[in-house]
Amino acid sequence: PLFYYRKPSPLKMNPTYDSTKVSLEKVDELVQQLIDLPVDLKEEKVSKGRDESIDDLIQVFHQSHSHHNFVKGLDTYLHMGLVNEVVVKHIIETCPEFLATIDKDGMLPIHHASWVRVSLVPLLANHGLKYQVGGEDGRGGLTVNVKVGDTHFCLLTELANKTDKLMASIFEDLRTQDPPLFKEEDVYEYGLLNEAINIIRFYEITNRPPPCFNIELVKLFVEMSPKSLFREDCLGRLPVFHACKFIKITTDYSPEAMCRMILELFVTKAIEYDPTHPSIGGLIRRTHPYTVKYEIAAKQIIDGIGEDEMLQYFEEILSSFPELPLLHKLISLTSKNEDTIRNIIRRLVEADKSRLFDIDTDGCLPIHYINYSTFQLEFVHDLLHISITQNPSCKTFGGLFAKNKVGKTALEYMILSEDDENNVWECIRKLLKSFPDILKGILYQTLVLTPQYCSCMLTIIAETYGEDKMLERVDEALPSISDTFILHKLIKSTRECTNIFAKVITRLIKMDKSRLYTYDEENGFLPLDYLHKNEYNEKNVKLWLGMVKLLLHEAITYDPQNDTIGGLFDADEYGSTPLDCLVGKFGKDEVWQCIQETISSFPSLPILHRVIKYTPEYINEAIMRFPGACFVRDCNNRLPSHVALENGVSWSLELLCLINTNMTRLKDNDPVTGLSPVLLAASKPSCDLTTIYYLLKSLPM
């Protein structure tokens, strides 16, 4: 048996009994009762394969006059043979101590009864309960587990695993005792339903075809504990999985009859018990791929009864349980090679197209369950085509942009799970060709819900209908986007920068340039902050640098007086600026070349002031690329040299250059603090003595 269903409990005997301590009076009484039995009972062999009988035991007693030998012999018979019910009743009524005796393996007579005379189990359990065999919770020894060698013997699982037709009546007898010896919770706790079905392993060794599992016993277990239909074994298999093994190998029923029986006994009952269970009654549930054959019960049953009958069964189930997410699960577990199940899906959809819009408890449509194992271009296209045709005004476009409870769209699931993303975009390309009227809506939903795929979607539309038409639809879609942070989201999440994407960004900026200086709610970032967070490769680095130039130019054009100069010097709490991050991402020379090309047309920008204050390591770079910036005054009428002295810039050639180029202008006091250059330099604790000495020498007080 599958002993792993329940951890073995230690043998609890209250008390365990030494049969040699039975009183002589009881032995004499028992011998007399056995002598008075009918001859046929006394001469009946103890069990198959054993020649001894009760009469033989009585003869030994008379010959040896040894009470001890008689008791030991009777004890052995009870454990190894178990005589018929009449004899057993005489023994336990006269000497009930025999119920609690154990053999060398610690096994009780009731344990041996499960092997040689199973009909005696209720009798032994009932009398054992009266004498507390196995303790108060041992139920007469019925629930006592015993370790025999390296294995654990569990009586209930041993009984459930038998194909004897009497087993259902035996369990029913145990169930109807007062108090009941067999309870509803035992079915689930001990995994008895799986045990009653999984009998094939005994026949795999001998290569003999197994009989069918004990149907009456299965019905009893399901009736008592329907939740056992969802009880997994140690390999994650449900009872219906074991039942499906019989479809092709049992000789008791035809494959068709076996399939119908499985649907009736397992699937329907399981759905009636819990219609919300994700396995759809265990029918659509893959077993663990690393332990057993990776297959589903539905596929085996369809092979047994055919598509038509299976489809009819599904229709009946859906009519009784309209909320059942059957289509969702069929799609999720359909592999690329399983044409049979895919045909079932198509036929279910054709019968009622509205099923494509059913929402399960996770807020998902069936299309959400398309994944790497199910994605077949024609199949997915057909489902989306039917959905859009059925409801062309739906803003999710066949469910592509429908969000589930965790905020994920079907398009995201399809792309993230598909090995080759091009398959998904090819599918969308075919849809766009079939439904040209959805271009504007598709663009809108992509921009708002899945901005990370904006570049890809724009490229697909441009390749299908031309760039001009694509941009026309973009111009139609953008005004209806009310999201203040749409620019941040597009720059942050897009995975590929293209010329078409840059044109869309340009249009978006021109609609509202204030977005360039708007901080988003999520991170408090400007759009420029997100440029360095995108992945790039050697092929598109120039495009990303072009995006840097675009954002800088438009931001400076919109507000040239902004202290951050297009967001370049928007320092965070740690003093890090977007300039630092861009240099770290694309390289110093490349980024500064972009800045030079962008800012050269704005000669009055105080870029050198900002570099000195926020990124002094780039002073030399700024002076070399913008020499005229040394003479530019900021909005406070300060020169770069004033800012350098105030910020305690260390003595260097760059600082010397700034001082010497503005020596005549430095004779005047700082317009902000009113301090002379010497006092301005000395006002900071980190002042540089060399700088102060040079200023005193050049500008005596």
N, C-alpha and C positions, 0 to 999 in steps of 0.2 A: 504493500500500500504506500501511498504518498505520505510518509510520516511527517513531512515538513509542514503540514497544515497546522499543526499545533505543537508547541514545545512540550516535550515529555514532562509530566509531573512525577515527583517521587512516589513510589508505591506507598499508599496510606492504608494500613491494615489495622483495624481496631476491634479485636486484637488479631495479630497473626497467631496461628495456632499450630502446635506440634501434635500431629495426629496420634503419636504414641501415648499421649496423656489421656486418651479417651478412657472413661471409667470401665471397669470390667463388667459392671451391671449393664451398661449401655451396649457393650459389645455382645453380651449374651442375648439381650433383647433383640438386637439387630439381626444376629445369626438366626434366631428363631423365626423372625419375620421373613427372612430370605428363604428359609427352609419351607415356609408355608406358601411361597409363591407358586403359581402354576408352573408345570414342568417346562413349557415352551419358553417362558420368560427366563427361567433359571439356566436353560441350555443355550440361550441366544448368545452369540459371540459378542464380545465387548465392542469390537469395531472391525472394519475391514483390515485384513492383514494381521489380525491377532486371533489366535486360536482359543484363548482363555474365555471362560464364561464365569458367571456367578456360581454356578454349580461346582465348577473346578475349585473355586476359592473356598467354598464350604467344605469340600472333601479334604482340602489341605488342612483346614482348621480342625476337622475331626481326627485326622491322622496325627497332627503334631500337638493338638491341644494347646496351641500357642496363640494367645490373644494378640501378641505383638506382631507376629507374622500376618495374621488376618488383617489387622488394621493397616499395616504398611502396604499389603497387597491391594486392599480396597482403596487406599489413598492413591496408589499408582493408577488403578483403573479409572478413578474419577478424573485424574489429570490427563492420562494418555488415551483412554478409550471412551469413557462416558457411556455407560449402559443405557438402556431405554428409559423412558420417562417414569414408568411405574417403579422401577428399581431405584431410580434417583430420588423419587419422592420418599420411599421408605428410608433411604439412607439419611437424607437431610432432615426428615421429621424426627427421626430417632437420635441422630448425631449431627446436629446442625454445625458442629465445630468443623466438619469436613469442608464447608463452604469457604472457610477462611484459611485453609492450609495452602501453602505455596510450595512449588517444586524448586529444584535447584536454580532455575532461572528467575525465581520470584513470581511465577505465573500462577494465577488462580484457576480453579476448575472452569469458571466461566470463560476464561481466555481460551482454554483448550476446546471448549464447546463450539467456538466459532469455526474450528477446523474440522471436527469429526462428527458433531451432532448439533447443528446450529439451531434446531427446533427447541433445544433445552435452554437457550439463552434467557428467554423471558422468565422461565421457571426459576433458574438459578439467580437471576437479578432480583426477582420479587422476594424470594426467601432471603437473599443476601442483604437486601435493604432492611428487612426486619431485624437482622442481627448486626447491622451497621458494618457489613464487609466493605473494606476500603475507607472506613471512616464516615463521618456524618455527610460529607459531600461526595462520597464515592459511588452512590446510587447502586449499592449492592455489588460493586466491582465493575460496573459498566463503564465508568469514566476513569478507571485507574489505568495509567500508562506504565508500561514496563520496558526497561532497557534490556534487550536480549543481545548480547555480544556488542556489535557496533551499530545496531539498529534499535529503533524504539517501536514497541508494539502498542498500537492504539486500537482498542476493541471496536469502537464505533466506525472508524475508517475501514477496518477489516471487514466488518459486516456490510458496509455500503458498497464495497468493491466486489461483492459476490453477484453472480448472475442467477442464482437460485430463485425460482419464481415465488418461493415462500417468503422472501426477504421483505416484501412490502407488508405482508400480514404480520411478520415478526416485529417490524418497526412500529406498525400500528398498535400491536399488542402492548409494546413497551410504552407507547404514547398514551394509551388509555388506562394505564394502571393508576391507582390512587394511593399515593401521589404519583404523577407521571414520571416514569424513568427516562423517557426520551422527550426532549423539549424542542420548541421551535428554534431557539437560539443555537442549539447544537448543530443544526444543519449548516448554518453560516460559519460558526466558530471552528468547526472541524473540517470545513470544506467538503461536506459529504456529497454534494451534488456533483462536483468534479470527480470525486472518487467513484460514484455510481456510473459515470460515463467512461472514465479513462481506464478501460479494461484491456485495451488493445495490447499493452506491453507484455501481457502474459502469453499472448499468441505470436508476438513477433519473434520470440525465441524459437518456437517450434515450427514457424512458417505455416501454421494452420490458419484458415480464415476464421476470425472470431465471430461469435454470435452477436446479435444486436445487444445493446445495453439493456438493462432491466427497466422497461418502459413504465411499469406500474410503480416501481420504486422512485423513478425520476418524477413521476406525477405527484407522488406523495411529498417528496422533498420540495418541489416547486410550490405546491399548495401550502405547505407549512411555512416556507421561507422564500418568497419570491425574490427578495433582495440577493439571495444566493446566486441568482442568474448573473449577477455582476461581481461575483467573488472570484478574484484572480488567484491563480496558483503561483508558485514561486517564479515562474517564467513569464508572468504577465498574461497568461491565457485564461480566457473566460470559458465557462462550460460549453457554450455553443461551438467553440473551436474544436474541442474534443469530439463533440457530436458529429461534426462535419467529416471527421476521419472515416466514419462508417459509410459514407455515401458510395464510395467506390469499392469497399472491401467486404462488407457484410453480405452474407448469402441469405439472410432472413427476409430482406426487403429489396425491391428494385431501387436503383438510384433515385428515380422520380418519387417513389413512395417515401423513401428516407428523407428527401429534401422537404417534402410536404410535412412530414412528422416533425422535423427540426423547426420549421417555421411556426408550426402550431404549438409545440411544447416549449420552445425556448424564446424565439424572437417575439411572437405576439404577446406571450405572457410577460416578457421583460418590458415591452413597450407599455403595456397596460399598467404595470407596476410603476414605472418611471419614464414617462414619455420625454422628459427633459435630458435624459442621460445622453452624453455625446456619442456613444457607440451605436445609437439607434437599436436598442435591444441586443447589443453584442454583434449585430449583423455587419456593421461597418467599423471594424476595429482591427488594426494591424497588430500582430504580435511583435514582441521585441525582436528587432532585426539581427541582433548578435547572439541570440540563443536558439531560436527555432526558425523554421521556414517563414519567410516574410510574406504572409498572404492574408486575405480577408475572407470571412465566412461567406459574404455576399457573392464573391467570385465563384466559390466552389458550388454554391447552391444554384447560381445561374447556369453553370455548366451542367448541373444535374437535371434541371427542369426546363431550361430554355428561357430565352428572353421574354417571350410572350406571357408565359405563366408568371414569371417574376414581375413583369410590369403590371400585370393584373393584381398581384399581391400588394405591390407598392401603392397602387391606386386605392385599394381597399383600406390600407393602413392610413393613407393621407386623408381619406374621407372621414375616418373615425378620429384622427388626430391631425387636424389641419395645421396646427402650430409646429408639427414635427419638422425639424430642419434636415429633412432627408436629402434634398438636392445639395445643400451645403456640404454634407459629409461625403456624398458620392463623388462630388468634384474634388474634394480635398484628398481622397484616397485613390484616385484614378491615376495610374501610371501611364506613361506615354505609349506603352504597348498593350494596354488593356482596352481593346476596341469594344469588347462586349459591354462593359460597364459604361463606356462613353456612348454607345448606342442607346442604352437604357436612359441615360441623361437626356439625350436628344429627344427621345420619344416622350419622356415626362414633360419636357418643356413644350414640345409641340402640342401635347394634350392640354396644357394650361400654361400659357406664356407668362401669366402673372406670377408664377412661382419664382421667376428670376428676380422679383422685387420683394420676396419674403425676407424678413429680418429676423435673425436668431437672437438669442439672449445676450450675445456679445455685441449686438448692433451691426452685425455683418450681413451683407448680401451674399448669395452664392458665389458671385464673381470674386469676392475677397479671398476665397479658398483656392484660387489658382496659384500653384506654386511650381517649384522647379521640376517636380516629378509629374505634374499634370499638364504642363504647358505644351500644347501642340497647336501650332499656328492656326490651322484651319478650324480646330475645335473652339479655341478661344474667340476667334473672329466670328464664328457662327453665333456663339452665345451673345456677344456684344451687339452683333447686327440685329439679332432678334429683339434684344432689349430696346435698342434705339428705335427700331421700326414700331415696336409695340407702344412706346411712349416717347415720341420725338421731342416733346417739350420738356422732358425731365432734365434738370440742370446737372445731373450727375453723369449724363451721357452713357447709359447702359450700366451704370454703377461704377465706372472708372474713377469718379471723383467723390464717391460716397464715403463718408468717414464713419468708422465704427466707434465704439465707446472709448477707445484709447487714442482717437484722433488720427488714425491711419487710413489712407485711401486704398482702394483696390489697386490703383496704378502703382503705388509704392510697394505693396506686397509682391506684385508681379515682377517688378524690376529687381527688387532686392533678392528675390529667391531664384530668379532665372540665371542659369549659368552664362548664357549668351544674351546680353541685353538687347542686341539688335533684333532678336525675335519679337520682343515686345513692341519695339518701334516700327517694325515691319507690319505688325498687326494693326497698329494705329494708323499707319499710312494707308492701308487698305480701307479702313473705316472712313478716313477723310475723303478718299476717292468716292466712296459710296454715298457719303452724306456731306456735300460741300457746304450746306447751310449751317453746319455746326461749328464752323471755323472760329467765329467770334466767341461763341460760348466756350469752346475748348481752350482758346487762348486766355480768356478771363479766368477760368477755373485753374488753369496751370499757373498763372501769375499769382493768384490768391492762395490756392491750396497746396500746390506742389512747386514752389519757385525753384527748387533744386533741379527740376527737369525742364526749366524754361528754355535753356539754350538748345537742348535736344528737340523739344517740341517746335521751336521756331525754325530749326533747321529742316525738320521733316515737312512742315507746312510750306516753307520756301522751296524745297525741292519738288514738292507735289504741285503747287499752284503758282510758283514764282515769287520772288522777293517783294515785288510791288504789291501784289494782292495781299501778301502776308502783312505788310506794313499798313495797308489800308484797314485790315481787320484789327490790327493793333491799335490804330488811331481810334477805331470805334469802341474798342474794349476798355482802353485806359481811363476815359472820363468817368466810367461807372465804378471804378475802384476807389473806395473811400478809406482804405487802410493808410493811416498816416506813415506807417513804417514799411510800406511796400518796397521802397528803395533799399532799405537796410536788409530786408529779407532776401531780395533778389541777389544782392551782392554777397551776402553772407552764405547763402546756400547753393548758389549755382556751382555746378561741378566743372563747367567748361566755358571759357570766354571765347566768343566768336564775334565776327564783325556784325552779324545780325543782332546778337545780344547787345552789343555796344550801341547800335542804333535805337533799340528799344529803351535802353537806359537813358540815352540822350533825350528821347521824346518824353520820358517820365520826368526827367529833371526840368525840362522846359515847361511842363505843366505846373510845377510848383518847386521853385528853386530853394525855398526855405527848408525843404527836406534835407538839404546838404548840411545844414547846421542844426538839425533836430536830433536830439539824443533819444535812442529807443528805450523802451520800458524794461526790456529784459536785462541788458548789460550796461545801459547808460553810454552807449557807443554812438559815434557819428558813422555815416556810411563809409567814410574813408578807413575807419578802424577795421572794417571787415575784409578789406582787400588782402591783407597779409595772412588771413586765416584760411584762404582757399588753397586747394592743391593745384599744382601746376607742373608742367613738364617743359622740356626744352622747345617743344614745338609751339606752345602757346604763351611763352613768357612775354613775348613782345606785345601780344594782345592784352595781357594783364597790365603791363606797363603803360600801354595806351589808355587803359581804363583809369590808371592813376592820373595821367595827364588830363583826361576828360573831367574827372571829379574836381581836380584842383582848379582847372581853368574856369569851370562853371561856378564853383564856390567863390573864387576871388572876384569874378565878374559880378556876381550877385552882391557880395559884401566885401569890398576891398579893405575896409577898416577893421574887419574882425581880427581880434588878437591872435587867433590860432592859425591865420593865413591858410584858409581852405581846410582847416582841420589838421594840418601837418604837426602843429605844436600843441595839440590838445592833450596835455599831460594827465596821466591818471594819478591815483593816490600814491603810487610807488615812484613817480617821476618819469615813467616811461611814456614816450610819445609815439604816435603813428609813424613818424619819420624813423625812429629807432627800429620799429618792427618791420617796416618796408625794406630798410637796408639789410636787416637780418634775413629777410625773405628773398630779395632779388639781387642783393649786392649793392655796395656803396656807389660805384661808378654809374651803374645803370639807373639807380634812383635819382642821384643828383643830376644826371643828364636830363631826366624827365622834368625835374624841378627847374632846371635852367631853361629848357625849351618852353616851359609854361609861364614862368615868372618874368622872363626877359621883356615881355610886353607890358609889364607893370613896374617901371623903374622906381616908383616912389614907395614900394612896399618895404617896410622895415624888417626884412628877413634876417639881416645880420643881428639886429637886436634880439630876435627870438632864438637864433642859434646860440648866441652868447649866454642867454638866460637858461635855455632848456637843454641844448645839446652842444656844449662848448667844445667837445671833441671834433666837431665839424667846422670850427671857425676858419681854419685854413681853406677848407673846401669852399666855404661861402665867399671868402675874400677873393679866391682865385676865379670863381665863376661869376661873382657879382662885385667887381672892384668899386663900382660907383656906390654900392651900399654903404661904404665907409663914411660917406658924407650925407646920407639920408637921415633926416630927423623924424622921430616917431610922433604920435599924436600929442605927446607931452613936451615936444620940442627938444628931446634928448638925442644926443649922438650915440652911435654904438660904443664909443669909448667911455661915455658916462655909465652905460650899462655894464661894461666890462669891469670898470673900477668898483662899482657898487657891488658886484657879484664876486669880487675877490679873485678874478682870473689870474692864474699863476703867471709869473714872468715868462715871456716867450717871445719869439720873433713876431708872432701874430699880434700880441698885445703891443709890442714896440711899434709895429706898423700902424696900428690904430691910433696910438698916441701921437706919433710923428706926423701922420697925415692930417691930424686935427689940432696941431700944437697951438696955432693962433686962436682957434675957437675955444680951446680949453682954458684960456686965460680968464674966461667968464665963469661964474659959479654955476653949479648944476641947477637947471630950472625947476627941478622937483624938490630937492632937499635944501637948496640954497647953500650947499657946501662947496668949498673949493675942491679942485681935483685931488689935492693932497689929503685933505680931510675926508673926502669921499672914499678914497682908497683905504684910509686908516680907520674908517668907521666900522669895519667888520672885524670880528675876532680872528678870522682866518686871513687877515690882510697879508700881503706879500711885502716884506721889508725892502726887497730889491726894487719893486715898483715905486714904493714911497721915496726911496733914496733918489731914484731917477727923476721923479716928478719934482722933488725939492731942488734938485740940481738944475732942471730945465725950466721950472716955473717957480722961482724963489718967491716966498710969501712977503 
